[in-house]
Amino acid sequence: RDSARKSMHARDSVYQSMSKNDTSVNSLLQRVQQYTTTFNQIINSLAEGLDTAEVSEQLPIVTKRINKIKTLTNTKKSGTLRYLFVLRDHIDHLQDQMSGWQSDLDDVNTKLIQNQHDILQFTKDSLLTIVPTDSALKATFIAKRAVVKALWRKTDSVNRSNLFKINLLQNQVTTAYADVVDADDHIDSKIKKFAIR
């Protein structure tokens, strides 16, 4: 009876060990699949392009308009109150437009930062450093991990490139917005002088 118990116990230990091994390998492969899905979703989303076409196309035109208004503010034509109010109406419209742009660009930037956070999780995942002991499972896991690592590099590169583009565009809009505020202050100052006179 004792020997039967020992053999049953040994058999159960082997089953438990195999079951644990299968579970750990399954969880490893599931984790790899999760990263693959995440990276593919990010790549597909970025392939559609950033929602910045309007800003990129309109910003040079708006910048020229701002510079023109700043020039007109210092001409003889700006010697009338009515003309200054016309200029300020244009400036107010440009301010509203650029405030909207800043908000839209912030939303895109937030999305890209979230992407980068998800991408960085891959490098911090200690589970992916575990290698199955079974030689056949080991080969399968290492091959799948190599594929997802290549996909991670591609995703990281594309997302960083888009982050750089969006930050550059944000800086350009911020500079233009500062010019608009400066022009608005200058016009307000001239209007106040009219009021004093």
Phi, psi and omega in degrees: 000318179298316181293325178294318178298315181298318180293321177295318180297317179297317180296317179298320179298318178297314179299317180296318179297316179296318181297317179297318181298315179299316181297316181294320178294318178299318181293325176296313181293324177295320179296317178300318180295322178299315179295319179301314180297314180300312182294321178296321178296317179296313180300314181296320179296317180289333179294333178289345179092155177280148181277064184230009185301316182299315182297313182300320182283320187274335185302315178299323179294315180296319179299318177297319180296319179298313180298323179295316179297318179298322178293314181297330180297334183258011178265173180295331181300330182284009179282355178250145181296320181300317181295321179295322178294323177297314179298319181293326176300317178297316181297317179299319179297316180295322178298315179298317180299315182286332174297319176297318178298316181299319179296315180297317180293325177297320179297315179296316180298319179299318179297317180293323177294321177296318175304313183296323177299314180296322180294319182291337178301329181298317183287338182266354186281103181290339180299328183284354176273347178286137179239129179301148181281327179296128187297320180293315179293324179300313181297317180298313182297314182298321179295315181293322179295323178295321179295313182291331178293320177295320178294322177299314180301316180297313181298316180299316181296314181294317182293318178297321178298318179291324176298319179298315180298315183291323178294322177297315180294320178299318179296320179294318179294319179299318179296315179297320180295320177297322178295321179295315179298319179298315179296320180297316178298319181296317179294317179300321179297319179293322178295319179298323179296321176298317181298319179294319179293000000 
